[in-house]
Amino acid sequence: MRRTLPKSAGATCVLGISAFYHDSAAALLVGGEILAAAQEERFTRKKYDHRFPINAINYCLKEAGITLGDLDYVGFYDKPLAKFDRLIETYVAFAPQSFRSWMNSIPMWLNSKLHLQTEMERAFGGQYRGRYVFADHHESHAASAFFPSPFQEAAILTLDGAGEWSTTTLGFGRSNRLRITHEIRFPHSLGLLYSAFTYFVGFRVNSGEYKVMGLAPYGEPRFKDLILQHLIHVRDDGSFWMDMSYFNYCQGMTMTSEKFHHLFGGPPRDPESSISQREMDLAASVQTVCEDIMLKCARHLHKLTNSKNLVMAGGVALNCVGNSRILREGPFENLWIQPAAGDAGAALGVAYLVWHHVASHPRMNDARDLQQGSLLGPQFTDTEIRDFLQGVGACYHVFASEADLLERVTDLLAQEKVVGWLNGRMEFGPRALGARSILGDPRSRSMQTTMNLKIKFRESFRPFAPCVLKEDAGEYFGLQGESPYMLLVAPVLEKHRRSLTDREKATAMDPDLRKRVNVMRSSIPAVTHVDYSARVQTVDADRHGRFYRLMKQFKEKSGCPVLINTSFNIRGEPIVCTPQDAYRCFMGTDMDALVLEDFLLMKSEQLKPRAFDLEAYKASFKPD
């Protein structure tokens, strides 16, 4: 559905781009409104695709009904020359050990990254002749956090691996301006510290950090003091200094050094080996250190700004446990976090910087969350879906009435069926928020294992997230305010927890995580983690439409206002974008049902329920 705002109306059009490093994306502002935003990976099906996001750009233009020639500005989310300067200085400082890393990265820089405007002009085929703007990386993050937020003034905290030089910044925004006031510089980085432990416990850097966060509740932070004594010195204001002799990311192809390995009792875990108590305790330790630093930074920022509002972005802002500690223990009254907190969201940030700082447009003076539920991607018509389903010979039911569709789907959910759900515009950011989701009944004690092993093909220790009707969140979770973007963790309330038997208590300490996670800890066991926490999404009528009405219907039928909401994909695959993507995932897994807008497919009714080779399908995506 196009949201056309023609140039004849005088609307300024700004395209923001992030590319070439991690998770490329494009975002479009027309007249200051977010018309569209999407990650390139959703179109190419290559997870964390870093290439120039031409598919995402074409989608944004199509959504607005404009062409490249209609754009007034193109903004890029960082400054390549400044980043190249940092790389050169780092390689020189660590030579000759850095030679291999240097030789691995320099060809890409010489071929494309140093000639970014030329690369963009080539990709645009000469159709765009307007101005290019290159913003500071952390300014782009800051803008993505502040300008879509509902606050007219706010303190700004950004934390990630590294931009040009900055790795952590503090700032302040008021009206249509923001300013970065303090920074911590590379190589000292909270994001890279966390990534070093991600690598050491056997997960993939830049994609496995959330696994470390999920693993942390299984362990005890017994290495915390060792980390603080040797790896990182933390001051009361949240600033820190890292001993680089324990790390290898400046000069080598890995994250940690032999000195790091010796300190923690051996080499990194082989990714294919079992997870030991050491890895669990390491995860708990670095998670605690990360949370403490985030909280100290927030407290210091409050002293500097005296603001009651805090906004956050950068990859570390996806650490929902740390975010929750800031909200629970910090001095700020209100917290808003960019849903696409990583580099993808910086494409939106640079577009806002251009709109407000370069074009000097004022902010809308209303207390609205301008992110629109982060539902900013493509959507599909019934005609498009019908044509596809008929083309592949699928068996389907179509519902003329939404009420009839929701009645049937909630029946399936109440019968403990797993349902793939594609509805409306795709989410922008890493979380499924009810548009591209796999849904299940959280009351089922077997659902967590079923979804992990038969649908997601991932590690069985990982918890699933609950979505809950906003008005009922306080009945199930100890949540402060709302959490529409699934970026906060809250405890399951005592009244929903159950006492464990002696046998269950013993199982809860078993070295095998698959046994631990299957202990039934509450009335909603499939979304209750081993520490009784849950990564909560609150669902409301204004943002979520049909998804909200589905949950209302499920509550009326079951008495439970909670559903499992996990991303519609398998391990190593981006979240699905199109009906074709959703159908392929549905057919390649043990999912029971698939909803594509007004269409319902049942696995049992398909003529070829294994039309796709399962192993070939899983192998087509690299593990994340």
C-alpha positions in Angstrom: 0.0 0.0 0.0 1.7 3.2 -1.2 1.7 6.2 1.1 2.1 8.8 -1.7 3.2 12.3 -0.8 3.9 13.9 -4.2 6.6 16.5 -4.7 4.0 18.9 -5.9 3.0 19.2 -2.3 6.4 20.6 -1.4 7.4 17.7 0.8 11.1 17.3 1.4 12.3 13.8 0.8 15.3 12.4 2.7 16.8 8.9 2.2 19.0 7.5 4.9 21.4 4.6 4.2 23.6 2.3 6.3 25.8 -0.1 4.4 29.1 -1.9 4.0 29.7 -2.9 7.7 26.8 -4.8 9.3 23.1 -5.0 8.6 22.6 -2.6 5.7 19.3 -0.7 5.6 17.4 2.2 4.1 14.9 4.6 5.6 12.8 7.3 4.0 11.4 10.5 5.5 8.9 12.5 3.4 7.7 15.7 5.0 9.4 14.6 8.2 7.2 11.5 8.5 8.8 8.0 8.4 7.3 6.6 5.2 9.3 3.3 5.1 12.4 1.6 6.5 13.8 -1.9 5.9 16.9 -4.0 6.2 18.5 -5.3 3.0 18.7 -8.9 4.5 14.9 -9.2 4.3 15.1 -8.9 0.5 18.3 -10.8 -0.3 17.7 -13.5 2.4 21.3 -13.2 3.5 21.4 -12.5 7.2 23.1 -9.3 8.3 23.7 -8.5 4.6 26.2 -5.6 4.6 26.0 -4.8 0.9 24.6 -1.6 -0.5 20.9 -1.8 0.2 19.5 -1.2 -3.3 16.5 -3.5 -2.6 15.6 -1.7 0.6 16.0 1.6 -1.2 13.8 0.5 -4.1 11.2 -0.6 -1.6 11.2 2.7 0.3 10.8 4.7 -3.0 8.0 2.4 -4.2 6.2 2.7 -0.8 6.2 6.5 -1.1 5.4 6.6 -4.8 8.5 8.6 -5.7 11.7 8.1 -7.7 15.4 8.7 -7.0 15.0 12.0 -8.9 12.4 13.2 -6.3 14.9 12.9 -3.4 16.2 16.1 -1.9 18.9 14.5 0.2 20.7 11.2 0.6 22.3 10.7 4.0 24.9 8.1 4.9 25.1 7.0 8.6 28.9 7.4 9.2 32.0 9.0 7.8 34.1 6.5 5.9 37.3 8.6 5.8 37.2 9.0 9.6 36.7 5.3 10.1 39.6 4.6 7.7 41.8 6.9 9.7 41.0 4.9 12.8 41.8 1.6 11.0 45.1 3.0 9.8 46.2 4.2 13.2 45.2 0.9 14.8 47.0 -1.2 12.2 50.2 0.9 12.6 50.0 0.8 16.4 49.8 -3.0 16.4 52.1 -3.8 13.6 53.5 -6.3 12.6 50.8 -8.5 14.3 48.1 -6.6 12.5 49.4 -7.3 9.0 47.1 -10.2 8.3 44.0 -8.3 9.4 45.2 -5.3 7.3 45.6 -7.4 4.2 42.1 -8.8 4.7 40.3 -5.5 5.0 42.3 -3.1 2.8 41.1 -4.4 -0.6 37.4 -3.7 0.4 38.4 -0.2 1.4 40.3 0.6 -1.7 37.7 -0.9 -4.0 34.5 0.7 -2.5 34.5 2.1 1.0 36.9 5.0 0.3 34.8 5.9 -2.8 31.4 5.8 -1.2 29.8 8.7 -3.0 31.0 7.3 -6.3 29.6 3.9 -5.4 26.3 5.4 -4.5 26.1 7.4 -7.7 26.9 4.2 -9.7 24.2 2.3 -7.8 21.7 5.1 -8.5 22.5 5.1 -12.2 22.8 8.9 -12.4 19.1 9.3 -11.5 19.9 11.2 -8.2 21.6 14.6 -8.5 20.9 16.0 -5.1 23.1 16.5 -2.0 24.9 13.7 -0.1 25.4 14.1 3.6 27.8 12.0 5.7 27.0 12.0 9.4 29.0 10.8 12.4 28.1 7.2 13.3 27.1 7.8 16.9 25.3 11.0 16.0 23.2 8.9 13.6 22.5 6.4 16.5 21.6 9.4 18.8 19.2 10.9 16.2 17.5 7.5 15.7 16.9 7.4 19.5 15.8 11.0 20.1 13.9 12.3 17.1 11.3 9.4 16.8 10.8 9.3 20.6 7.8 11.0 22.3 10.1 13.4 24.2 10.8 17.1 23.4 13.9 16.9 25.5 15.9 13.9 26.6 19.3 12.6 27.7 20.9 10.4 25.0 23.0 7.3 25.6 24.5 5.3 22.7 26.7 2.2 23.1 28.0 -0.2 20.5 31.2 -1.8 19.2 32.7 1.2 17.4 31.8 3.9 15.0 34.5 6.1 13.6 36.3 6.4 16.9 33.4 6.6 19.5 32.2 3.5 21.2 30.0 5.1 23.9 28.5 8.6 23.8 26.5 10.8 26.1 24.4 13.6 24.8 21.3 15.7 25.1 18.5 16.6 22.7 15.9 19.4 22.8 13.3 20.1 20.2 15.0 19.7 16.7 18.6 19.7 17.9 20.9 17.2 19.6 24.5 17.4 20.8 27.0 14.7 21.8 28.9 16.0 24.8 31.1 13.0 26.0 32.5 9.9 24.4 34.6 6.8 25.1 36.9 6.0 22.2 38.1 2.8 20.4 39.6 0.4 21.3 37.9 0.7 24.7 34.4 -0.6 23.9 31.6 -2.2 26.0 30.2 -3.7 22.8 33.5 -5.3 21.9 34.0 -6.5 25.4 30.7 -8.3 25.2 31.6 -9.6 21.7 34.9 -11.0 23.0 33.0 -13.1 25.5 30.5 -14.1 22.8 33.4 -15.4 20.7 35.0 -17.1 23.7 31.9 -19.0 24.8 31.5 -20.3 21.2 28.9 -18.0 19.5 29.3 -15.9 16.4 30.3 -12.3 16.9 27.8 -9.7 15.8 24.9 -12.1 15.9 25.4 -14.3 19.0 25.5 -11.7 21.7 21.8 -12.2 22.5 22.6 -15.9 23.0 25.1 -14.9 25.7 22.3 -12.8 27.4 20.0 -15.8 27.2 22.7 -18.1 28.6 23.6 -15.8 31.5 20.7 -16.8 33.9 22.0 -20.4 33.9 25.3 -19.3 35.5 26.8 -17.4 38.4 28.9 -14.3 37.9 31.9 -15.9 39.5 34.3 -14.4 37.0 33.1 -10.8 37.5 35.9 -9.8 39.9 38.5 -11.4 37.5 37.1 -9.3 34.6 37.2 -6.1 36.7 40.7 -6.8 38.0 42.3 -7.7 34.7 40.2 -6.8 31.6 38.5 -3.6 32.3 38.8 -0.7 34.9 35.4 1.0 35.5 35.0 4.4 37.1 32.0 5.6 39.0 30.8 7.7 36.1 30.7 4.7 33.8 33.8 5.5 31.8 36.2 2.6 31.5 39.6 1.5 30.2 40.4 -1.9 28.8 43.7 -3.8 29.0 44.2 -4.6 25.3 46.8 -7.3 26.0 43.8 -9.6 26.7 42.2 -8.9 23.3 43.0 -9.5 19.7 40.5 -7.6 17.7 42.8 -4.6 17.0 45.5 -6.7 15.3 44.1 -10.2 14.6 41.3 -12.2 13.1 39.9 -13.3 16.5 38.5 -11.4 19.5 40.7 -12.7 22.4 44.3 -13.4 23.0 46.2 -16.3 24.6 46.5 -14.2 27.7 42.7 -14.0 27.9 42.5 -17.8 27.4 45.0 -18.4 30.2 43.0 -16.2 32.5 39.8 -18.1 32.0 41.2 -21.6 32.0 41.5 -22.7 28.4 40.8 -22.0 24.8 37.4 -20.7 23.4 34.6 -23.3 23.3 34.3 -25.1 20.0 30.9 -23.9 18.6 29.8 -27.5 18.0 30.6 -28.8 21.5 28.4 -28.9 24.6 28.0 -25.9 26.8 29.7 -26.3 30.2 29.2 -24.5 33.5 32.3 -22.4 32.6 30.5 -20.9 29.6 27.3 -20.3 31.7 29.3 -18.5 34.4 31.3 -16.5 31.9 28.0 -15.3 30.3 26.6 -14.4 33.7 29.8 -12.5 34.6 30.1 -10.4 31.4 26.4 -9.7 31.5 26.6 -8.4 35.1 29.6 -6.2 34.2 27.8 -4.9 31.1 24.7 -4.0 33.2 26.7 -2.3 35.8 28.5 -0.1 33.3 25.2 0.8 31.5 23.7 1.8 34.8 26.7 3.9 35.8 26.6 5.7 32.5 22.9 6.4 32.9 23.3 7.8 36.4 26.2 10.0 35.3 24.2 11.2 32.3 21.3 12.2 34.6 23.7 14.3 36.7 24.9 16.0 33.5 21.4 16.7 32.0 18.9 16.6 34.9 16.4 15.3 32.4 13.6 12.9 33.4 13.8 11.2 30.0 16.4 8.9 28.5 16.7 7.6 25.0 19.1 4.9 23.8 20.5 3.3 20.7 23.5 1.3 19.5 23.9 -2.4 19.5 24.3 -2.6 23.3 20.9 -1.0 23.7 19.4 -4.4 22.5 20.6 -5.8 25.9 17.1 -5.8 27.3 18.3 -7.0 30.7 20.6 -4.0 31.1 17.8 -1.7 29.8 15.5 -3.0 32.5 18.0 -2.3 35.2 18.4 1.3 34.0 14.6 1.7 34.2 14.3 -0.1 37.5 17.3 1.2 39.4 18.3 4.4 37.5 17.2 8.0 38.0 15.2 8.5 34.8 11.4 8.4 34.9 10.9 7.5 31.2 13.0 5.4 28.8 12.6 5.0 25.0 14.9 2.7 23.0 15.2 2.7 19.2 13.7 -0.7 18.1 16.3 -1.0 15.4 19.1 -0.1 17.8 21.9 -1.5 15.7 23.4 -0.1 12.5 20.2 -0.6 10.6 18.5 2.0 12.7 21.3 4.5 12.0 19.9 4.8 8.5 16.8 6.3 10.0 18.9 8.4 12.3 20.9 10.0 9.5 17.7 10.8 7.7 16.4 12.6 10.8 19.7 14.4 11.2 19.4 15.7 7.7 15.8 16.7 8.2 16.4 18.6 11.4 20.1 19.7 11.4 20.7 20.3 7.7 17.3 21.3 6.4 16.4 22.9 9.8 12.8 21.6 10.0 11.1 21.8 13.4 10.0 18.8 15.3 6.3 17.9 15.6 5.3 19.3 19.0 3.2 16.3 20.2 4.1 13.5 22.6 3.8 10.7 20.1 6.0 7.7 19.4 6.8 8.4 15.7 8.2 4.9 15.1 4.7 3.7 14.4 5.3 0.4 16.2 8.3 0.0 13.9 5.9 -1.6 11.4 7.6 0.2 8.4 8.3 -2.6 5.9 6.4 -4.1 3.0 2.9 -5.5 3.1 1.0 -7.6 0.6 -2.5 -7.6 -0.9 -4.9 -10.5 -0.9 -4.6 -10.6 -4.7 -0.8 -10.9 -4.5 -1.1 -13.7 -2.0 -3.9 -15.6 -3.8 -1.9 -15.5 -7.1 1.2 -16.9 -5.3 -0.7 -19.7 -3.5 -2.4 -20.8 -6.7 0.9 -20.7 -8.5 2.5 -23.2 -6.1 -0.6 -25.3 -5.9 -1.2 -24.7 -2.2 -4.3 -25.7 -0.4 -5.8 -22.8 1.5 -8.9 -21.3 3.1 -9.8 -17.6 2.6 -11.9 -15.7 5.2 -14.1 -12.8 4.1 -14.6 -12.0 7.8 -11.8 -11.1 10.2 -13.8 -12.4 13.1 -14.1 -15.8 11.4 -10.3 -15.9 10.8 -9.5 -15.0 14.3 -11.9 -17.5 15.7 -10.2 -20.3 13.7 -6.7 -19.2 14.5 -7.3 -18.9 18.2 -8.9 -22.4 18.2 -5.6 -23.7 16.7 -3.5 -21.9 19.3 -5.7 -23.2 22.2 -5.1 -26.7 20.7 -1.3 -26.1 21.1 -0.7 -25.7 17.4 2.2 -23.6 16.1 1.0 -20.8 13.8 3.1 -18.7 11.4 1.6 -15.3 11.2 2.1 -12.7 8.4 0.0 -9.6 8.7 0.4 -6.0 7.7 3.7 -4.2 7.3 7.0 -6.0 8.2 8.9 -5.0 11.3 12.0 -2.7 11.1 14.6 -4.1 13.5 15.6 -7.5 14.9 12.4 -8.2 16.8 9.2 -9.8 15.5 6.4 -7.6 16.8 3.3 -9.3 15.5 3.7 -8.8 11.8 6.1 -11.6 10.9 5.8 -13.9 14.0 5.5 -17.5 14.9 2.9 -17.9 17.6 2.1 -20.5 20.3 0.3 -21.1 23.6 2.7 -20.2 26.5 0.7 -22.4 28.9 2.0 -25.5 27.1 4.9 -27.2 28.9 6.2 -28.8 25.7 5.9 -25.7 23.4 9.4 -24.3 24.2 11.1 -27.5 23.2 8.8 -28.1 20.2 9.5 -24.6 18.8 13.2 -24.6 19.4 13.9 -28.0 17.9 11.2 -28.5 15.3 10.5 -25.0 14.1 13.5 -22.8 14.8 16.2 -25.5 14.7 18.2 -23.7 17.4 19.7 -24.2 20.8 17.1 -25.6 23.2 18.3 -23.5 26.2 17.1 -20.3 24.6 13.8 -18.8 26.0 10.9 -17.5 24.0 9.4 -14.1 24.5 5.8 -13.4 25.5 3.6 -10.8 24.0 0.8 -9.7 26.4 -2.2 -7.4 26.0 -1.0 -4.0 27.3 -3.9 -3.7 29.7 -3.1 -7.1 31.2 0.7 -6.8 31.5 0.5 -5.9 35.2 -1.4 -9.1 36.0 1.4 -11.3 34.8 4.7 -9.3 34.8 6.5 -6.9 37.1 6.8 -4.4 34.2 7.2 -0.6 34.6 5.1 1.1 31.9 4.8 -0.4 28.4 7.2 -2.4 26.3 5.9 -2.3 22.7 9.3 -3.1 21.1 10.3 -6.1 23.2 13.4 -4.3 24.7 12.7 -4.8 28.4 12.8 -7.8 30.7 10.4 -8.2 33.6 9.9 -10.9 36.2 6.9 -13.2 36.1 4.8 -12.3 39.1 4.8 -14.6 42.1 1.2 -15.5 41.8 1.9 -17.2 38.4 4.9 -19.1 39.6 4.7 -22.6 40.9 6.7 -24.3 43.7 9.1 -26.9 42.4 9.2 -30.4 43.8 12.5 -31.8 45.1 12.9 -33.7 41.8 12.3 -30.6 39.8 14.8 -28.6 41.9 17.4 -31.3 41.1 16.6 -31.2 37.4 16.8 -27.4 37.5 20.5 -27.8 38.4 21.3 -30.5 35.8 24.3 -29.8 33.6 22.2 -30.6 30.6 20.5 -27.3 29.7 17.8 -29.1 27.8 16.6 -30.7 31.0 16.9 -27.4 33.0 14.8 -25.4 30.7 12.0 -27.9 30.6 11.2 -27.5 34.3 7.7 -26.0 34.6 8.3 -22.8 36.6 5.0 -20.9 36.1 1.5 -21.0 34.6 3.1 -19.8 31.3 6.2 -22.1 31.3 7.1 -21.6 27.6 8.0 -18.0 28.2 9.4 -18.2 31.7 13.2 -18.3 31.8 15.1 -20.2 34.5 15.4 -17.0 36.6 11.7 -16.3 36.2 12.3 -13.5 33.8 10.6 -12.8 30.4 11.4 -10.5 27.5 8.0 -8.8 27.3 6.2 -7.2 24.4 3.1 -5.2 25.3 0.5 -5.2 22.5 -2.0 -2.4 22.1 -4.9 -1.6 19.7 -3.3 1.6 18.2 0.0 0.1 17.1 -0.9 -3.5 16.5 -4.4 -3.6 15.0 -5.3 -7.2 13.9 -2.6 -8.7 16.1 -4.2 -7.0 19.2 -7.6 -8.3 18.2 -6.2 -11.8 17.8 -4.8 -11.7 21.3 -8.1 -10.3 22.7 -9.9 -13.2 21.1 -7.4 -15.7 22.5 -7.9 -14.2 26.0 -11.7 -14.5 25.7 -11.3 -18.2 24.6 -8.6 -19.3 27.0 -8.5 -16.7 29.8 -4.9 -16.1 29.0 -3.8 -12.7 27.6 -0.3 -13.9 26.7 1.1 -15.6 23.6 4.5 -16.8 22.6 5.8 -14.4 19.9 9.0 -15.5 18.2 10.5 -14.3 14.9 9.2 -16.0 11.7 12.4 -17.6 10.6 14.7 -20.5 11.3 18.2 -20.3 12.7 20.5 -18.5 10.3 17.7 -17.1 8.2 16.5 -13.4 8.3 12.9 -12.8 9.4 10.5 -13.6 6.5 9.4 -10.7 4.3 7.1 -12.0 1.6 4.4 -14.6 1.5 6.8 -16.7 -0.6 9.4 -16.5 2.3 6.7 -17.4 4.8 5.4 -20.4 2.7 8.9 -21.8 2.3 9.6 -21.6 6.0 6.2 -23.1 6.8 6.8 -26.0 4.4 10.3 -26.6 5.6 9.4 -26.9 9.3 6.9 -28.7 11.5 4.7 -25.6 11.8 1.0 -26.6 11.9 -0.6 -23.6 10.3 0.2 -20.5 8.3 -1.8 -17.2 8.2 -1.1 -14.9 5.2 -3.4 -11.9 5.8 -6.9 -13.4 5.2 -5.6 -16.8 4.1 -5.1 -19.9 6.3 -3.0 -22.9 5.3 -3.0 -26.1 7.3 0.1 -28.4 7.0 -2.0 -31.5 7.2 -4.0 -30.4 4.1 -1.1 -29.7 1.8 -0.7 -32.3 -1.0 3.1 -32.4 -0.5 3.7 -31.5 3.2 7.4 -32.0 2.6 7.5 -30.2 -0.7 10.8 -28.7 0.4 13.8 -30.9 1.5 14.1 -30.0 5.2 17.9 -30.6 5.4 18.6 -28.7 2.2 16.4 -25.8 3.5 18.3 -25.6 6.8 21.6 -25.9 5.1 20.8 -23.0 2.8 21.3 -20.6 5.7 24.6 -20.2 7.5 24.3 -20.6 11.3 24.0 -17.4 13.2 
